[in-house]
């Protein structure tokens, strides 16, 4: 199975940031570390080592999801961009996405255009999320 490259990890770490104190992500989901949403309780505090461990586990989960959902060959940058997206929107959402469907039809250009469609977390389009999607798209296309 492929692994996320340094550029993909950089996007995840940069845009997720790292919080050692649990916070509501704005959609009612409690989050800590680098975008970790598993078993997070309000007000909880974690160590940097725990945040890094959770990051590795969550990236591995997203890698498995992308590898399972995508049926065509991806370059390391394409794979890593997809992992970043799956990490952020959720593995099931990635697998059910038009982006994944287009990839499986070998429509790489169409898939690339789909990244920016994921700029709304369910509340409002955010500038930071749009920047992330543009970074993922650029990585996918590079």
MDAnalysis code that builds the backbone (N, CA, C; Angstrom):
import MDAnalysis as mda
import numpy as np

u = mda.Universe.empty(426, n_residues=142, atom_resindex=np.repeat(np.arange(142), 3), trajectory=True)
u.add_TopologyAttr("name", ["N", "CA", "C"] * 142)
u.add_TopologyAttr("resid", np.arange(1, 143))
u.add_TopologyAttr("resname", ["UNK", "UNK", "UNK", "UNK", "UNK", "UNK", "UNK", "UNK", "UNK", "UNK", "UNK", "UNK", "UNK", "UNK", "UNK", "UNK", "UNK", "UNK", "UNK", "UNK", "UNK", "UNK", "UNK", "UNK", "UNK", "UNK", "UNK", "UNK", "UNK", "UNK", "UNK", "UNK", "UNK", "UNK", "UNK", "UNK", "UNK", "UNK", "UNK", "UNK", "UNK", "UNK", "UNK", "UNK", "UNK", "UNK", "UNK", "UNK", "UNK", "UNK", "UNK", "UNK", "UNK", "UNK", "UNK", "UNK", "UNK", "UNK", "UNK", "UNK", "UNK", "UNK", "UNK", "UNK", "UNK", "UNK", "UNK", "UNK", "UNK", "UNK", "UNK", "UNK", "UNK", "UNK", "UNK", "UNK", "UNK", "UNK", "UNK", "UNK", "UNK", "UNK", "UNK", "UNK", "UNK", "UNK", "UNK", "UNK", "UNK", "UNK", "UNK", "UNK", "UNK", "UNK", "UNK", "UNK", "UNK", "UNK", "UNK", "UNK", "UNK", "UNK", "UNK", "UNK", "UNK", "UNK", "UNK", "UNK", "UNK", "UNK", "UNK", "UNK", "UNK", "UNK", "UNK", "UNK", "UNK", "UNK", "UNK", "UNK", "UNK", "UNK", "UNK", "UNK", "UNK", "UNK", "UNK", "UNK", "UNK", "UNK", "UNK", "UNK", "UNK", "UNK", "UNK", "UNK", "UNK", "UNK", "UNK", "UNK", "UNK", "UNK"])
u.atoms.positions = np.array([
    [0.851, -1.182, 0.000],
    [0.000, 0.000, 0.000],
    [0.892, 1.238, 0.000],
    [0.522, 2.239, -0.791],
    [1.312, 3.479, -0.783],
    [1.156, 4.233, 0.536],
    [2.071, 5.152, 0.759],
    [2.024, 5.997, 1.954],
    [2.026, 7.457, 1.541],
    [1.503, 8.271, 2.411],
    [1.453, 9.711, 2.171],
    [2.868, 10.260, 2.159],
    [3.170, 11.079, 1.151],
    [4.507, 11.656, 1.071],
    [4.614, 12.893, 1.957],
    [5.822, 13.454, 2.019],
    [6.090, 14.598, 2.891],
    [5.207, 15.792, 2.534],
    [4.962, 16.001, 1.252],
    [4.126, 17.133, 0.841],
    [2.691, 16.968, 1.340],
    [2.164, 15.750, 1.272],
    [0.816, 15.490, 1.770],
    [0.725, 15.657, 3.280],
    [1.721, 15.139, 3.987],
    [1.747, 15.305, 5.444],
    [1.856, 16.773, 5.827],
    [2.622, 17.526, 5.051],
    [2.770, 18.959, 5.323],
    [1.412, 19.666, 5.210],
    [0.636, 19.323, 4.190],
    [-0.694, 19.932, 4.048],
    [-1.553, 19.591, 5.261],
    [-1.571, 18.331, 5.641],
    [-2.395, 17.915, 6.782],
    [-1.960, 18.648, 8.045],
    [-0.683, 18.609, 8.352],
    [-0.198, 19.238, 9.585],
    [-0.407, 20.741, 9.572],
    [-0.165, 21.375, 8.444],
    [-0.292, 22.824, 8.363],
    [-1.729, 23.275, 8.530],
    [-2.631, 22.650, 7.806],
    [-4.013, 23.121, 7.827],
    [-4.795, 22.619, 9.029],
    [-4.436, 21.467, 9.559],
    [-5.097, 20.994, 10.775],
    [-4.592, 21.774, 11.984],
    [-3.298, 22.120, 11.972],
    [-2.714, 22.703, 13.166],
    [-2.675, 21.656, 14.261],
    [-2.182, 22.016, 15.400],
    [-2.132, 21.073, 16.516],
    [-2.639, 21.762, 17.771],
    [-3.673, 21.200, 18.342],
    [-4.214, 21.709, 19.598],
    [-4.156, 20.593, 20.634],
    [-3.508, 20.886, 21.726],
    [-3.400, 19.896, 22.796],
    [-4.583, 19.952, 23.753],
    [-5.514, 20.871, 23.479],
    [-6.744, 20.986, 24.251],
    [-7.910, 20.774, 23.296],
    [-8.856, 19.936, 23.686],
    [-10.014, 19.641, 22.837],
    [-10.806, 20.910, 22.556],
    [-11.318, 20.992, 21.316],
    [-12.123, 22.143, 20.906],
    [-13.238, 21.677, 19.970],
    [-14.294, 22.465, 19.908],
    [-15.388, 22.225, 18.973],
    [-14.933, 22.773, 17.627],
    [-14.968, 21.940, 16.596],
    [-14.446, 22.356, 15.288],
    [-15.361, 23.307, 14.531],
    [-16.429, 23.748, 15.149],
    [-17.358, 24.668, 14.513],
    [-18.573, 23.964, 13.941],
    [-18.516, 22.640, 13.881],
    [-19.659, 21.862, 13.404],
    [-20.190, 20.939, 14.495],
    [-19.726, 21.172, 15.733],
    [-20.179, 20.355, 16.852],
    [-19.361, 19.103, 17.085],
    [-18.244, 18.967, 16.380],
    [-17.381, 17.790, 16.536],
    [-16.192, 18.177, 17.409],
    [-16.003, 17.437, 18.495],
    [-14.874, 17.700, 19.382],
    [-13.604, 17.134, 18.765],
    [-12.567, 17.944, 18.786],
    [-11.328, 17.669, 18.058],
    [-10.142, 18.000, 18.943],
    [-9.047, 17.263, 18.761],
    [-7.790, 17.623, 19.418],
    [-6.636, 17.203, 18.518],
    [-5.432, 17.496, 18.954],
    [-4.249, 17.128, 18.178],
    [-4.298, 17.722, 16.788],
    [-3.905, 16.920, 15.805],
    [-3.927, 17.314, 14.397],
    [-5.232, 16.844, 13.763],
    [-6.339, 17.438, 14.154],
    [-7.619, 17.089, 13.564],
    [-8.188, 15.758, 14.011],
    [-7.748, 15.250, 15.136],
    [-8.261, 13.975, 15.640],
    [-9.660, 14.164, 16.217],
    [-10.586, 13.299, 15.806],
    [-11.958, 13.372, 16.309],
    [-12.382, 12.088, 17.019],
    [-11.456, 11.193, 17.247],
    [-11.771, 9.897, 17.857],
    [-11.625, 9.966, 19.367],
    [-12.723, 9.671, 20.060],
    [-12.724, 9.600, 21.524],
    [-12.260, 10.895, 22.177],
    [-12.709, 12.031, 21.660],
    [-12.324, 13.336, 22.201],
    [-13.464, 13.849, 23.072],
    [-13.122, 14.281, 24.261],
    [-14.100, 14.809, 25.203],
    [-13.869, 16.307, 25.404],
    [-14.928, 17.083, 25.615],
    [-14.766, 18.520, 25.854],
    [-13.794, 18.789, 27.003],
    [-12.881, 19.737, 26.792],
    [-11.934, 20.129, 27.826],
    [-10.752, 19.210, 28.000],
    [-10.735, 18.096, 27.288],
    [-9.651, 17.126, 27.414],
    [-8.313, 17.737, 26.964],
    [-7.246, 17.331, 27.625],
    [-5.896, 17.747, 27.252],
    [-5.093, 16.508, 26.882],
    [-4.258, 16.631, 25.842],
    [-3.396, 15.532, 25.440],
    [-1.959, 16.033, 25.333],
    [-1.028, 15.107, 25.245],
    [0.377, 15.462, 25.066],
    [0.695, 15.581, 23.577],
    [1.815, 16.199, 23.268],
    [2.259, 16.276, 21.881],
    [2.524, 14.871, 21.345],
    [3.071, 13.999, 22.179],
    [3.312, 12.615, 21.752],
    [2.000, 11.928, 21.384],
    [0.937, 12.174, 22.155],
    [-0.371, 11.590, 21.838],
    [-0.911, 12.172, 20.544],
    [-0.751, 13.478, 20.339],
    [-1.212, 14.122, 19.106],
    [-0.510, 13.520, 17.895],
    [0.787, 13.290, 18.008],
    [1.552, 12.711, 16.902],
    [1.174, 11.256, 16.657],
    [0.914, 10.521, 17.714],
    [0.471, 9.132, 17.584],
    [-0.899, 9.058, 16.904],
    [-1.812, 9.925, 17.339],
    [-3.140, 9.972, 16.719],
    [-3.027, 10.371, 15.252],
    [-2.146, 11.314, 14.933],
    [-1.946, 11.734, 13.545],
    [-1.523, 10.548, 12.690],
    [-0.538, 9.795, 13.162],
    [-0.074, 8.625, 12.400],
    [-1.208, 7.626, 12.184],
    [-1.986, 7.369, 13.216],
    [-3.095, 6.411, 13.099],
    [-4.173, 6.924, 12.147],
    [-4.493, 8.198, 12.228],
    [-5.539, 8.759, 11.376],
    [-5.090, 8.850, 9.922],
    [-3.817, 9.159, 9.697],
    [-3.294, 9.162, 8.328],
    [-3.314, 7.743, 7.767],
    [-2.906, 6.776, 8.562],
    [-2.926, 5.383, 8.105],
    [-4.343, 4.947, 7.739],
    [-5.313, 5.354, 8.522],
    [-6.709, 5.027, 8.226],
    [-7.146, 5.653, 6.904],
    [-6.771, 6.911, 6.683],
    [-7.120, 7.586, 5.427],
    [-6.393, 6.939, 4.246],
    [-5.145, 6.538, 4.452],
    [-4.408, 5.848, 3.381],
    [-5.119, 4.557, 2.982],
    [-5.541, 3.786, 3.966],
    [-6.254, 2.536, 3.691],
    [-7.552, 2.810, 2.943],
    [-8.268, 3.856, 3.356],
    [-9.539, 4.185, 2.718],
    [-9.341, 4.583, 1.258],
    [-8.329, 5.411, 0.995],
    [-8.058, 5.836, -0.380],
    [-7.625, 4.640, -1.212],
    [-6.730, 3.827, -0.675],
    [-6.252, 2.654, -1.412],
    [-7.406, 1.705, -1.743],
    [-8.350, 1.572, -0.842],
    [-9.494, 0.683, -1.057],
    [-10.484, 1.278, -2.058],
    [-10.721, 2.589, -1.988],
    [-11.759, 3.215, -2.807],
    [-11.316, 3.502, -4.236],
    [-10.030, 3.791, -4.423],
    [-9.542, 4.194, -5.744],
    [-9.033, 2.963, -6.485],
    [-9.544, 2.776, -7.682],
    [-9.243, 1.580, -8.470],
    [-8.220, 1.818, -9.567],
    [-7.768, 3.066, -9.731],
    [-6.791, 3.391, -10.770],
    [-5.447, 3.689, -10.116],
    [-4.411, 3.692, -10.926],
    [-3.073, 3.988, -10.419],
    [-2.950, 5.486, -10.153],
    [-2.426, 5.816, -8.987],
    [-2.192, 7.203, -8.621],
    [-0.703, 7.442, -8.442],
    [-0.259, 8.631, -8.806],
    [1.116, 9.022, -8.499],
    [1.205, 9.274, -6.991],
    [2.403, 9.333, -6.430],
    [2.520, 9.651, -5.001],
    [1.846, 10.972, -4.623],
    [1.927, 11.982, -5.483],
    [1.285, 13.264, -5.176],
    [-0.235, 13.168, -5.269],
    [-0.747, 12.464, -6.248],
    [-2.194, 12.274, -6.351],
    [-2.720, 11.527, -5.135],
    [-2.031, 10.450, -4.771],
    [-2.434, 9.660, -3.605],
    [-2.412, 10.522, -2.341],
    [-1.339, 11.263, -2.147],
    [-1.192, 12.071, -0.934],
    [-2.241, 13.169, -0.849],
    [-2.586, 13.778, -1.981],
    [-3.644, 14.791, -1.991],
    [-4.979, 14.165, -1.610],
    [-5.251, 12.983, -2.122],
    [-6.493, 12.283, -1.783],
    [-6.523, 11.895, -0.309],
    [-5.397, 11.487, 0.233],
    [-5.329, 11.152, 1.658],
    [-5.621, 12.383, 2.505],
    [-5.048, 13.527, 2.136],
    [-5.320, 14.754, 2.877],
    [-6.809, 15.076, 2.861],
    [-7.437, 14.930, 1.712],
    [-8.866, 15.191, 1.612],
    [-9.654, 14.203, 2.473],
    [-9.352, 12.914, 2.349],
    [-10.064, 11.896, 3.137],
    [-9.865, 12.123, 4.630],
    [-8.659, 12.485, 5.023],
    [-8.352, 12.777, 6.427],
    [-9.292, 13.860, 6.941],
    [-9.556, 14.855, 6.123],
    [-10.330, 16.014, 6.548],
    [-11.837, 15.811, 6.442],
    [-12.304, 15.173, 5.388],
    [-13.758, 15.045, 5.196],
    [-14.308, 13.723, 5.719],
    [-13.427, 12.790, 5.983],
    [-13.841, 11.467, 6.448],
    [-13.702, 10.434, 5.345],
    [-13.345, 9.243, 5.740],
    [-13.092, 8.171, 4.776],
    [-14.329, 7.796, 3.970],
    [-15.472, 7.720, 4.620],
    [-16.700, 7.345, 3.911],
    [-17.099, 8.433, 2.921],
    [-16.973, 9.692, 3.329],
    [-17.304, 10.793, 2.422],
    [-16.386, 10.776, 1.208],
    [-15.107, 10.483, 1.425],
    [-14.192, 10.400, 0.285],
    [-14.621, 9.270, -0.651],
    [-14.880, 8.104, -0.103],
    [-15.241, 6.946, -0.927],
    [-16.521, 7.187, -1.725],
    [-17.439, 7.966, -1.172],
    [-18.706, 8.253, -1.840],
    [-18.659, 9.501, -2.716],
    [-17.517, 10.171, -2.773],
    [-17.426, 11.458, -3.455],
    [-17.402, 11.332, -4.977],
    [-17.829, 12.391, -5.619],
    [-17.716, 12.494, -7.071],
    [-16.249, 12.461, -7.474],
    [-15.380, 13.045, -6.664],
    [-13.946, 13.013, -6.944],
    [-13.469, 11.576, -7.096],
    [-13.833, 10.715, -6.159],
    [-13.419, 9.309, -6.218],
    [-14.037, 8.621, -7.430],
    [-15.303, 8.906, -7.696],
    [-15.970, 8.320, -8.855],
    [-15.244, 8.712, -10.142],
    [-14.900, 9.984, -10.273],
    [-14.198, 10.445, -11.472],
    [-12.816, 9.812, -11.589],
    [-12.130, 9.668, -10.462],
    [-10.836, 8.982, -10.491],
    [-11.000, 7.573, -11.038],
    [-11.990, 6.881, -10.552],
    [-12.203, 5.497, -10.976],
    [-12.632, 5.380, -12.430],
    [-13.048, 6.496, -13.003],
    [-13.332, 6.549, -14.440],
    [-12.102, 7.041, -15.213],
    [-10.974, 7.191, -14.507],
    [-9.719, 7.695, -15.068],
    [-9.845, 9.124, -15.590],
    [-10.763, 9.879, -15.010],
    [-10.924, 11.297, -15.345],
    [-10.158, 12.114, -14.299],
    [-8.850, 12.155, -14.462],
    [-7.990, 12.809, -13.487],
    [-8.238, 14.311, -13.440],
    [-8.456, 14.935, -14.591],
    [-8.719, 16.382, -14.620],
    [-10.046, 16.687, -13.934],
    [-11.047, 15.885, -14.197],
    [-12.334, 16.073, -13.539],
    [-12.228, 15.885, -12.036],
    [-11.450, 14.887, -11.630],
    [-11.247, 14.652, -10.195],
    [-10.542, 15.838, -9.557],
    [-9.530, 16.356, -10.216],
    [-8.786, 17.502, -9.666],
    [-9.712, 18.691, -9.439],
    [-10.637, 18.904, -10.354],
    [-11.568, 20.020, -10.236],
    [-12.513, 19.866, -9.043],
    [-12.661, 18.659, -8.539],
    [-13.578, 18.394, -7.423],
    [-13.040, 18.837, -6.063],
    [-11.727, 18.986, -5.936],
    [-11.180, 19.351, -4.620],
    [-11.858, 20.589, -4.048],
    [-12.007, 21.628, -4.860],
    [-12.540, 22.892, -4.350],
    [-14.027, 22.813, -4.024],
    [-14.693, 21.751, -4.436],
    [-16.102, 21.598, -4.078],
    [-16.271, 21.241, -2.596],
    [-15.185, 20.862, -1.942],
    [-15.216, 20.484, -0.532],
    [-14.734, 21.621, 0.354],
    [-15.192, 22.849, 0.068],
    [-14.736, 24.019, 0.823],
    [-15.762, 24.512, 1.834],
    [-16.818, 23.737, 2.049],
    [-17.889, 24.138, 2.953],
    [-18.077, 23.048, 4.003],
    [-17.717, 23.334, 5.257],
    [-17.841, 22.315, 6.300],
    [-19.272, 22.100, 6.785],
    [-20.237, 22.651, 6.077],
    [-21.623, 22.500, 6.490],
    [-22.167, 23.744, 7.142],
    [-21.324, 24.723, 7.338],
    [-21.772, 25.979, 7.938],
    [-21.588, 27.110, 6.928],
    [-20.369, 27.413, 6.594],
    [-20.043, 28.442, 5.610],
    [-18.735, 28.084, 4.936],
    [-18.576, 28.555, 3.715],
    [-17.286, 28.421, 3.043],
    [-16.275, 29.211, 3.855],
    [-15.135, 28.604, 4.131],
    [-14.111, 29.307, 4.892],
    [-12.867, 29.493, 4.037],
    [-12.207, 30.633, 4.233],
    [-11.005, 30.937, 3.454],
    [-9.920, 29.896, 3.708],
    [-9.753, 29.474, 4.960],
    [-8.723, 28.492, 5.287],
    [-8.988, 27.148, 4.623],
    [-10.243, 26.751, 4.596],
    [-10.590, 25.474, 3.971],
    [-10.405, 25.555, 2.459],
    [-10.745, 26.686, 1.874],
    [-10.522, 26.854, 0.436],
    [-9.023, 26.812, 0.126],
    [-8.203, 27.443, 0.966],
    [-6.740, 27.383, 0.765],
    [-6.246, 25.946, 0.841],
    [-6.789, 25.183, 1.767],
    [-6.390, 23.777, 1.878],
    [-6.762, 23.022, 0.607],
    [-7.977, 23.211, 0.129],
    [-8.406, 22.502, -1.072],
    [-7.564, 22.892, -2.278],
    [-7.194, 24.152, -2.372],
    [-6.333, 24.582, -3.476],
    [-4.943, 23.970, -3.351],
    [-4.446, 23.819, -2.128],
    [-3.148, 23.174, -1.906],
    [-3.221, 21.697, -2.269],
    [-4.316, 21.032, -1.897],
    [-4.491, 19.621, -2.251],
    [-4.591, 19.460, -3.765],
    [-5.343, 20.331, -4.400],
    [-5.488, 20.279, -5.852],
    [-4.137, 20.492, -6.531],
    [-3.376, 21.475, -6.047],
    [-2.052, 21.738, -6.633],
    [-1.141, 20.532, -6.468],
    [-1.164, 19.898, -5.304],
    [-0.362, 18.702, -5.087],
    [-0.828, 17.588, -6.031],
    [-2.115, 17.402, -6.143],
    [-2.666, 16.367, -7.029],
    [-2.188, 16.573, -8.466],
    [-2.148, 17.807, -8.905],
    [-1.784, 18.123, -10.285],
    [-0.267, 18.178, -10.532],
    [0.515, 18.154, -9.465],
    [1.964, 18.306, -9.634],
    [2.653, 16.967, -9.885],
])
